Amino acid sequence: MLMTKWGEDLNKNCPLSEYPRPQFKRDSYLNLNGIWQCEFCESEEIPSKFSYDIVVPFSPETPLSGVNRMLKSNEYLIYNKKFDLPDDFNKGKVFVHFGAVDQIAKVYLNGRFVGVHHGGYTPFSFEVSHLIQEHNTLNVVVRDLTEKNEYSRGKQKTNRGGIWYSAQSGIWQTVWLESTPDEYIPNVRITPDLDNQTVMFEADGNITVQKLIYDGDKLIADTTDTVVKLENVKEWSPENPFLYDVVFKYKNDEVRSYFGMRKFSVGTDDNGMPRLMLNNKPYFMNGLLDQGYYPDGLLTPPSNEAMKFDVKSIKNLGFNMLRKHIKIEPMLWYHYCDVNGIIVWQDMINGGGNYGLEVSAIPFVGINLDDSNYKTFKRTSLEARKLYYKELEEMIAVLYNCPCIAMWVPFNEGWGQFDSNYAYTLVKAMDSTRIVDSASGWHDRGQTDVISKHIYFTPIKVHSGNKPWCLTEFGGLSTRVKGHTFNNKMFGYKIFNSKQGITKAYKNLFEKTIIPQIKDGLSATVYTQVTDVEDELNGLFTYDRKVQKIDTEVLKSINERVKL
């Protein structure tokens, strides 16, 4: 069994114990991670006995859960957790938060129904003030059909292999309680405006919130204004990821947050070439595909230190961007990117039925398909299409305040793609401050901010147009490191038998193909990928993060030249 060093040292009684939402932080926090009970049932009736102990928030399919059993499509996964509420915890209202539960979750507290959430990748919460007691029993009833209901599923597949990974189910992010006063701050939407040197704070609930803005320890604003003018603005960038701290106050409620003054846009350089822009200057985004998988936790990091390791390692190698591929991470991951200066391109989660020629063959012969044909793209379920938009809105809402996010990616490689022009319009209506790659790779229907190309098998040739030309996936050079693989299989786009071989190929790829074409309009690159994932052995790190395949000095030397 392949394990990370963090999984080997797991504290089963309280894993991932850090406060999970640094972008909107209260002092009130009760972590419910740890040892729960669960049962696999034929109905959703809560059983009187539970056969398994399970370490939450790890899915039962993962080694770290202690269960190692797959939820079948005709089964319900039912959780049971008993907990006591500290005497001084309840300040008026109590909320239970779930970072993510895959795919459908019904929540019960002390035998009473609380609520239901559809969608396996977005956080949700319920107020439970009327049900909470000194001694409590929390039950979660889960249904997960993976690809059978066309819901969002990401890279999961019942019959895993190649670029598709192990299916998993149930709770896979932190579960926690929070208490607020009866009158509290539901949310504040933060929008930096670098051009006007202002920041806008929009509070939910039509309430007047006091904002205290800090530059380090220095208080620079104390106001209830919605739009606040800043003097001598310090910009956020990968080179200097400066963050302003802000404290929100409303009656007896207090929340701490932060923001970065930065602007992402598209424009032209001095030669009239379309470029991605950071803070109104042409900026080359040099990144990696990051799928956020772990051999012992799958989608769930074995610890928050594991997420921090990924972000800091990539920054140390000289990259300035990560494309978060088909996954919504715990909020702490985005915080680490904010603090360390890593730009993020955020994918939406793919869904739909079983994919066919529309993704596996047709794009490689240059055919661009009409994504309003739902049958072609395996998006025949109206319910699942509606849920896609709901989850898209949830994703943008929860991640909106993260300074690191530069781009939204609604669809990837035609996987369950539909009406991408409408998705582009919808995303822009929700968030006009970021770039949108509406159909990454292929099946571009016209409404998008970039020219987005995935090229693995054919020569990479930049053909500049009226939008920034971005190589949004490429590379995938592979080598096996004995003793550090998920199994004996090997998937990669080009396979090498040694560290020397993959290093030489990587250098040739960048020095002969990538760097020379930056002057021709190449505006961003996303190399595949950060780590190996199951059969895929094309990471710069092994799946367990214990071996780096190409030396740091080599990567840093190349990355110093991957810029405008």
C-alpha positions in Angstrom: 0.0 0.0 0.0 1.4 3.4 -1.1 1.3 6.0 1.7 2.4 9.6 2.1 4.5 10.5 5.1 1.6 12.5 6.5 -0.7 9.5 6.1 1.8 7.4 8.0 1.7 9.8 10.9 -2.1 10.4 10.8 -3.8 11.3 14.0 -7.1 9.3 13.6 -8.8 11.1 16.5 -8.5 14.5 15.0 -7.2 14.6 11.4 -7.1 17.9 9.4 -7.8 19.8 12.7 -6.8 23.4 11.5 -9.5 26.0 11.1 -10.9 25.2 7.6 -12.1 28.7 6.3 -9.3 31.3 6.8 -11.1 33.6 4.2 -13.9 34.2 6.7 -12.7 33.3 10.2 -14.6 33.4 13.5 -13.3 32.4 16.9 -16.1 29.8 17.2 -15.0 26.4 15.9 -15.7 22.8 16.9 -14.0 20.2 14.6 -16.0 17.0 14.2 -13.4 15.1 12.2 -12.2 11.8 13.7 -13.6 8.4 14.4 -17.3 8.1 13.4 -19.3 4.9 12.6 -20.8 4.0 9.3 -22.9 1.3 7.7 -23.7 0.2 4.1 -27.4 -0.2 3.8 -30.0 -1.2 1.2 -32.3 1.6 2.3 -31.9 5.1 3.7 -33.4 4.2 7.1 -30.8 4.9 9.8 -29.8 1.6 11.3 -29.6 0.8 15.1 -26.1 -0.7 14.8 -23.1 0.3 12.7 -20.5 -2.3 11.5 -17.6 0.0 10.7 -15.5 2.7 12.4 -14.5 5.3 9.8 -12.0 8.1 10.1 -13.7 11.2 8.8 -13.2 13.0 6.5 -11.7 10.2 4.5 -14.0 8.3 2.1 -14.6 4.6 2.9 -12.8 3.7 -0.3 -9.5 5.2 1.0 -6.8 3.5 3.1 -6.9 6.3 5.7 -10.6 5.8 6.4 -9.9 2.4 7.9 -12.8 0.9 5.9 -11.4 0.1 2.5 -14.8 -0.7 1.0 -16.5 0.7 -2.1 -20.1 2.0 -1.9 -22.2 0.3 -4.5 -24.6 2.2 -6.7 -27.6 0.4 -5.0 -26.4 1.1 -1.5 -26.7 4.0 1.0 -23.7 5.0 3.1 -25.0 6.1 6.5 -22.8 7.9 9.1 -23.2 8.2 12.8 -21.4 10.6 15.1 -22.0 11.3 18.7 -20.6 14.6 20.2 -21.1 16.9 23.1 -21.5 20.6 22.8 -19.1 22.6 25.1 -20.9 24.7 27.7 -19.8 28.1 26.4 -20.1 27.2 22.6 -23.6 28.4 21.7 -23.7 32.2 21.2 -27.2 32.2 19.7 -27.1 30.3 16.4 -25.3 27.1 15.6 -24.4 25.9 12.2 -23.0 22.5 11.0 -20.6 22.8 8.0 -19.6 20.1 5.5 -16.6 20.9 3.3 -17.8 18.3 0.7 -19.9 15.1 0.6 -20.1 13.0 -2.6 -22.7 13.0 -4.1 -26.1 13.4 -2.3 -26.2 14.0 1.4 -29.2 14.0 3.8 -28.4 15.3 7.3 -30.1 14.4 10.5 -29.4 15.8 14.0 -30.8 14.0 17.1 -33.3 12.1 14.9 -34.6 15.1 13.1 -34.2 15.9 9.4 -31.9 19.0 8.9 -31.5 19.3 5.1 -30.3 17.8 1.9 -27.5 18.8 -0.5 -26.9 17.6 -4.1 -23.4 17.8 -5.5 -20.2 16.2 -4.3 -17.6 19.0 -4.5 -19.0 22.2 -3.0 -19.3 23.1 0.7 -22.7 23.5 2.4 -24.0 24.2 5.9 -27.3 24.1 7.9 -28.5 26.0 10.9 -29.2 23.5 13.7 -29.9 26.0 16.6 -33.4 24.5 17.2 -32.0 20.9 17.3 -28.7 21.2 19.1 -28.4 19.8 22.6 -25.7 19.1 25.2 -25.4 15.5 23.9 -25.9 15.0 20.2 -26.1 12.4 17.4 -25.4 13.5 13.9 -26.3 11.2 11.0 -25.5 11.7 7.3 -27.2 9.5 4.7 -25.2 9.4 1.4 -26.1 8.2 -2.1 -23.4 8.2 -4.8 -24.0 6.9 -8.3 -20.7 8.1 -9.8 -21.4 8.3 -13.6 -24.8 6.7 -13.6 -26.8 9.9 -12.8 -24.8 12.4 -14.9 -24.0 14.4 -11.7 -20.6 16.0 -11.4 -18.0 13.3 -10.6 -14.6 14.7 -11.7 -12.0 12.0 -12.6 -13.9 9.3 -10.7 -14.9 6.1 -12.6 -16.4 2.9 -11.3 -14.0 1.0 -13.5 -10.9 3.0 -13.0 -7.8 3.1 -15.2 -5.7 5.3 -17.4 -6.7 8.9 -16.9 -9.8 7.9 -14.8 -9.3 7.3 -11.1 -10.8 5.3 -8.2 -14.4 6.1 -7.4 -15.1 7.4 -3.9 -18.1 8.4 -1.9 -19.4 10.2 1.2 -17.7 12.8 3.4 -14.3 13.8 2.1 -13.7 17.3 3.6 -13.9 18.6 7.1 -17.1 18.6 9.2 -17.3 21.3 11.8 -19.6 23.4 14.0 -19.7 27.2 14.3 -21.8 29.4 16.5 -22.7 33.1 15.8 -24.8 35.7 17.7 -28.4 35.8 16.7 -27.6 38.8 14.5 -24.5 38.0 12.5 -22.6 38.6 9.3 -23.7 35.9 6.7 -21.0 36.7 4.1 -19.1 39.6 2.6 -18.1 39.7 -1.1 -14.8 41.4 -1.6 -13.9 43.0 -4.9 -10.6 44.8 -5.4 -10.5 47.5 -8.1 -6.8 48.2 -8.8 -7.5 50.8 -11.5 -9.4 53.0 -9.0 -7.4 51.9 -6.0 -10.5 50.9 -4.1 -12.0 47.7 -2.6 -15.7 47.0 -2.4 -17.3 45.1 0.4 -20.8 43.7 -0.2 -22.4 42.2 2.9 -25.3 39.7 2.6 -28.5 40.5 4.5 -28.7 44.2 3.9 -26.7 45.0 7.0 -24.2 47.7 7.7 -20.8 46.2 8.5 -17.8 48.0 10.0 -14.5 47.3 8.2 -11.1 47.6 9.8 -8.4 47.3 7.2 -4.8 46.6 8.1 -1.5 46.9 6.3 0.4 44.5 8.6 -0.2 45.8 12.1 -1.1 49.3 11.0 -4.8 50.2 10.8 -5.3 52.1 7.6 -9.1 52.3 7.4 -12.0 52.1 9.9 -15.3 52.6 8.0 -18.8 51.4 7.2 -18.5 52.5 3.6 -19.2 49.9 0.9 -16.4 51.1 -1.3 -13.1 52.0 0.4 -10.3 54.1 -1.1 -6.8 52.9 -0.4 -3.7 55.1 -0.4 -0.3 53.8 -1.7 -1.8 50.5 -2.8 0.4 47.4 -2.5 -0.3 45.0 -5.3 -0.6 41.3 -5.0 1.5 39.2 -7.4 3.5 35.9 -7.4 6.6 38.0 -6.9 5.1 39.9 -4.0 1.9 38.3 -2.7 1.0 41.1 -0.3 -2.3 40.7 1.5 -4.3 43.3 3.4 -6.1 42.0 6.6 -9.6 43.1 7.3 -11.9 42.6 10.3 -15.7 42.8 9.9 -17.8 43.8 12.8 -21.6 43.8 13.1 -23.1 44.2 16.6 -21.6 41.3 18.6 -20.3 39.4 15.6 -16.7 39.7 14.4 -15.1 38.0 11.4 -11.5 38.2 10.1 -10.6 38.0 6.5 -8.0 39.4 3.9 -7.8 40.5 0.3 -5.2 41.2 -2.4 -5.1 44.2 -4.7 -4.6 42.6 -8.1 -6.2 42.6 -11.5 -6.5 39.7 -14.0 -7.4 40.6 -17.6 -6.5 40.2 -21.2 -4.8 42.8 -23.4 -2.0 43.3 -25.8 1.8 43.8 -25.3 3.8 46.6 -26.9 3.9 44.6 -30.2 0.1 44.3 -30.3 0.2 40.6 -29.4 -2.7 39.4 -27.3 -1.6 38.5 -23.7 -2.8 37.6 -20.3 -2.4 40.5 -18.0 -1.6 40.8 -14.3 -2.1 44.3 -12.8 -2.4 45.8 -16.3 0.9 44.4 -17.5 1.6 41.4 -19.8 2.4 38.4 -17.6 3.3 34.9 -18.6 1.5 32.3 -16.5 3.8 29.3 -16.2 2.1 26.5 -14.4 1.3 22.8 -13.8 -1.8 20.7 -13.9 -2.7 20.0 -10.3 -5.3 17.2 -9.6 -4.9 17.1 -5.8 -5.0 13.4 -5.4 -3.2 11.3 -2.7 -2.7 7.5 -2.7 -3.9 7.2 0.9 -6.7 9.8 0.9 -7.6 10.1 -2.8 -9.3 13.5 -3.0 -8.7 14.2 0.7 -5.3 15.4 1.7 -3.8 13.3 4.5 -3.1 16.5 6.3 -3.1 20.2 5.7 0.7 20.1 5.7 0.4 17.9 2.6 -1.5 20.7 0.7 1.0 23.2 1.9 3.9 21.0 0.7 2.5 20.9 -2.8 2.0 24.7 -3.1 5.4 25.6 -1.5 7.2 23.0 -3.6 5.8 24.3 -6.9 6.6 27.9 -5.9 10.2 26.9 -5.0 10.6 25.3 -8.4 9.9 28.6 -10.1 6.3 28.1 -11.3 3.8 30.8 -10.8 0.5 29.1 -11.5 -1.5 25.9 -10.9 -4.4 24.8 -12.9 -6.7 23.1 -10.3 -8.0 20.3 -12.4 -11.5 19.0 -12.0 -11.5 19.4 -8.2 -12.6 22.0 -5.7 -10.0 21.9 -2.9 -10.5 22.7 0.8 -10.4 26.4 1.4 -7.0 26.1 3.1 -5.4 25.1 -0.2 -6.5 28.4 -1.8 -5.2 30.3 1.3 -1.8 28.7 0.8 -1.8 29.9 -2.8 -2.9 33.4 -1.7 -0.1 33.6 0.9 2.6 32.0 -1.2 1.8 33.8 -4.5 0.5 31.1 -6.7 -2.0 32.0 -9.4 -4.9 29.5 -9.8 -6.9 28.5 -12.8 -10.0 26.8 -11.4 -11.8 24.1 -13.3 -15.5 23.3 -12.8 -16.3 19.6 -12.1 -17.3 17.6 -15.1 -20.4 15.4 -15.2 -22.6 13.7 -17.8 -22.8 10.0 -18.9 -20.2 7.7 -20.3 -18.0 9.7 -22.7 -17.2 8.4 -26.2 -15.8 9.6 -29.5 -16.6 13.3 -28.7 -13.7 13.3 -26.3 -11.5 10.4 -27.3 -11.1 10.7 -31.1 -13.0 13.5 -32.9 -11.0 16.4 -31.4 -7.7 15.0 -32.7 -8.8 15.3 -36.3 -9.8 18.9 -35.8 -13.6 18.5 -35.6 -15.4 21.1 -33.4 -18.8 19.7 -32.2 -21.9 21.7 -31.4 -22.4 21.3 -27.6 -26.1 22.2 -27.7 -26.5 18.6 -28.9 -26.9 17.0 -25.4 -26.9 13.5 -26.7 -23.5 13.8 -28.4 -21.9 15.1 -25.2 -23.8 12.7 -22.9 -25.7 15.5 -21.1 -29.3 14.2 -21.6 -30.4 14.7 -18.0 -32.1 18.0 -17.5 -31.8 17.6 -13.7 -28.0 17.1 -14.0 -27.7 20.1 -16.2 -29.6 22.3 -13.7 -27.4 20.9 -10.9 -24.3 21.8 -13.0 -25.3 25.5 -12.9 -26.1 25.3 -9.2 -22.7 23.9 -8.4 -21.0 26.4 -10.7 -22.7 29.2 -8.9 -21.7 27.6 -5.5 -18.1 27.2 -6.6 -17.7 30.8 -7.7 -19.5 32.2 -4.7 -17.3 30.3 -2.2 -14.0 31.0 -4.0 -14.8 34.6 -5.1 -12.8 36.2 -2.3 -9.6 34.2 -3.0 -7.0 36.6 -4.5 -5.1 33.8 -6.2 -7.8 32.8 -8.7 -7.3 34.3 -12.1 -9.4 32.1 -14.4 -12.6 30.0 -14.4 -12.7 26.9 -16.6 -16.3 25.7 -17.0 -15.6 22.7 -19.3 -12.6 20.5 -20.1 -12.0 18.5 -23.2 -15.7 18.1 -23.9 -16.3 16.0 -20.8 -20.1 16.4 -20.4 -19.8 19.8 -22.1 -23.1 21.6 -23.0 -24.1 25.2 -23.9 -20.6 26.5 -23.2 -21.4 29.9 -24.7 -24.2 30.3 -22.1 -21.8 29.1 -19.3 -19.4 31.8 -20.4 -22.1 34.5 -20.1 -23.3 33.1 -16.8 -19.8 33.1 -15.3 -19.1 36.6 -16.5 -22.4 37.8 -14.9 -21.3 36.2 -11.6 -17.7 37.4 -11.8 -16.6 40.0 -14.3 -13.1 40.3 -12.6 -11.6 37.1 -13.9 -10.7 35.5 -17.2 -12.8 32.6 -18.6 -11.6 29.6 -20.6 -15.0 28.2 -21.5 -13.9 25.0 -23.2 -10.4 24.1 -22.3 -8.7 22.0 -24.9 -11.2 21.7 -27.7 -14.9 22.2 -28.8 -14.5 26.0 -28.5 -17.9 27.5 -29.5 -16.6 31.1 -29.7 -17.5 32.7 -26.3 -14.2 32.6 -24.4 -11.4 34.9 -23.4 -8.5 32.7 -24.6 -7.4 30.4 -27.3 -7.0 27.1 -25.3 -5.1 24.2 -26.7 -4.2 20.7 -25.3 -1.4 19.2 -27.3 0.2 15.9 -26.3 0.7 13.9 -29.5 1.3 16.4 -32.3 3.9 19.2 -32.7 3.2 22.3 -30.7 2.9 25.3 -33.0 1.6 28.6 -31.8 -0.8 30.4 -34.2 -1.6 33.7 -32.6 -5.0 35.2 -33.1 -7.3 37.8 -31.5 -7.0 36.3 -28.0 -4.1 35.1 -25.9 -2.9 31.7 -27.1 -2.6 29.4 -24.1 -1.2 25.9 -24.1 -3.5 24.7 -21.4 -2.2 21.1 -21.3 0.9 19.5 -22.7 3.9 17.4 -21.7 3.0 14.4 -19.6 6.5 13.0 -19.8 6.5 9.8 -17.7 8.9 7.6 -15.8 8.4 5.0 -13.1 10.2 5.3 -9.7 10.3 1.8 -8.2 8.6 1.5 -4.9 6.7 4.7 -5.3 3.8 3.7 -7.6 0.1 3.0 -7.0 0.3 -0.3 -9.0 2.2 -2.0 -11.8 0.4 -0.2 -14.6 1.8 2.8 -16.4 0.0 5.6 -18.4 1.9 8.4 -19.9 2.2 10.4 -23.2 5.8 9.6 -23.6 7.7 7.1 -21.4 11.3 7.2 -20.2 13.3 4.6 -18.3 15.5 6.9 -16.3 15.7 10.2 -14.5 18.4 11.3 -17.0 16.1 10.5 -19.9 13.0 12.4 -18.6 15.2 15.3 -17.6 16.7 15.6 -21.1 13.3 15.4 -22.7 11.9 18.0 -20.4 14.7 20.4 -21.2 14.4 19.8 -24.9 10.6 20.4 -24.8 11.0 23.8 -23.1 14.2 25.0 -24.7 13.4 24.0 -28.3 9.6 24.3 -28.4 8.1 26.4 -25.5 10.6 29.2 -24.8 11.2 30.1 -28.6 7.5 30.5 -29.2 6.7 33.0 -26.4 7.7 35.8 -28.8 5.1 34.3 -31.3 2.2 34.8 -28.9 2.4 31.9 -26.5 0.9 33.4 -23.3 0.6 30.6 -20.8 1.6 26.9 -20.3 0.2 24.2 -18.2 2.5 21.2 -18.0 1.1 17.8 -17.0 1.5 17.5 -14.0 2.4 18.1 -10.3 2.4 14.4 -9.2 1.7 10.9 -10.4 -1.9 9.9 -10.0 -2.7 6.2 -9.9 -1.8 4.7 -13.3 -0.5 8.1 -14.5 3.2 8.3 -13.9 3.8 11.8 -15.5 4.2 13.9 -12.4 7.2 15.9 -11.4 6.8 14.2 -8.0 5.8 10.6 -7.3 2.2 10.0 -6.1 3.4 9.7 -2.5 5.4 13.0 -2.8 8.6 11.3 -1.6 10.6 11.5 -4.9 11.1 14.5 -7.2 11.9 13.2 -10.7 13.7 16.3 -12.1 16.2 18.2 -10.1 15.2 21.6 -8.6 18.1 23.4 -10.2 17.1 22.2 -13.7 13.5 23.3 -13.3 14.4 26.7 -11.8 16.9 27.3 -14.5 14.2 26.7 -17.2 11.5 28.6 -15.4 13.6 31.7 -15.2 13.4 31.8 -19.0 9.6 31.0 -19.3 8.5 34.6 -19.1 7.8 37.6 -21.2 
